[in-house]
Amino acid sequence: MKDTPNPLVLLFGPSNAHILEQPGQMAENSPSSNPESRLETILARTIKELYKKGRRTFFSDLQSGFNLEAANCVLMLRENDPELKDIRLLVNPPDEQTISGYDNLSRALYTDILANAQNYYRDAMEICQTGSCSHLLCYDDGADGPTQAIVRLAQKNDIPIINFRKG
């Protein structure tokens, strides 16, 4: 793993993995036993743990599903937890074709996230290839595709992987 001055944490997963229970409501504030709610609670705790270890910057490419919703989780933590006020979210917005395929919830999240994050014009593959992240927080369901490619790159570059699918 390469040691960078302010290493960022990469958020990545498939478009069909969802962690939100209701729009704008973090699941850790909800009594529901919905598995997705538990995933969001675990993600929020993990982000807080990494923050306490000095990780202040998180990255998402804002693809639908896990990437978009994990980015939203970072922003909600920053907004609602006074201890996390200096957490940063960097994003690389997807192309218009991707955005046009979003459902209403994803489109609303995307708009809100874009208004509250900083644009960063690198992509997830490049970040992993160069070892420019301290951790990969992912939802790897084992299906062949972009998530598996990112996981393989992280493994190759000795980047610690936290897979919420196994949690």
RAMOLIN-V934406 format. One record per pair of residues at least 6 apart in sequence whose C-alpha atoms are under 6 Angstrom apart, sorted by the first residue. I is the first residue (numbers start at 1). J is the second residue. D is the distance in whole Angstrom. If there is no record, write none. Layout:
BEGIN
[[I & J & D] [I & J & D]]
END
This chain:
BEGIN
[[1 & 157 & 6] [1 & 158 & 5] [1 & 159 & 5] [2 & 131 & 6] [7 & 133 & 5] [7 & 134 & 5] [8 & 57 & 5] [8 & 58 & 5] [8 & 133 & 5] [8 & 134 & 6] [9 & 58 & 5] [9 & 133 & 5] [9 & 134 & 6] [9 & 135 & 5] [9 & 136 & 6] [10 & 58 & 6] [10 & 59 & 5] [10 & 136 & 5] [11 & 59 & 6] [11 & 60 & 5] [11 & 67 & 6] [11 & 137 & 5] [11 & 138 & 6] [12 & 67 & 5] [12 & 138 & 5] [13 & 66 & 5] [13 & 67 & 6] [13 & 138 & 5] [13 & 139 & 5] [13 & 147 & 5] [15 & 64 & 5] [15 & 65 & 4] [16 & 65 & 5] [17 & 65 & 5] [17 & 66 & 5] [18 & 65 & 5] [18 & 66 & 5] [19 & 36 & 5] [19 & 39 & 6] [19 & 40 & 5] [21 & 27 & 6] [21 & 37 & 6] [27 & 37 & 5] [27 & 40 & 6] [28 & 41 & 5] [56 & 87 & 5] [56 & 88 & 6] [57 & 88 & 5] [57 & 89 & 6] [58 & 89 & 5] [59 & 89 & 6] [59 & 90 & 5] [59 & 91 & 6] [60 & 67 & 6] [60 & 91 & 5] [61 & 91 & 5] [61 & 92 & 5] [61 & 93 & 6] [62 & 68 & 5] [62 & 93 & 6] [78 & 84 & 5] [78 & 85 & 5] [89 & 117 & 5] [90 & 117 & 6] [90 & 118 & 5] [90 & 119 & 6] [90 & 120 & 6] [91 & 119 & 5] [91 & 120 & 5] [92 & 119 & 6] [92 & 120 & 5] [92 & 121 & 5] [128 & 153 & 6] [128 & 154 & 6] [131 & 157 & 6] [135 & 159 & 6] [135 & 160 & 5] [135 & 161 & 6] [136 & 161 & 5] [137 & 162 & 5] [138 & 163 & 5] [139 & 163 & 5] [139 & 164 & 5] [139 & 165 & 5] [140 & 165 & 6]]
END
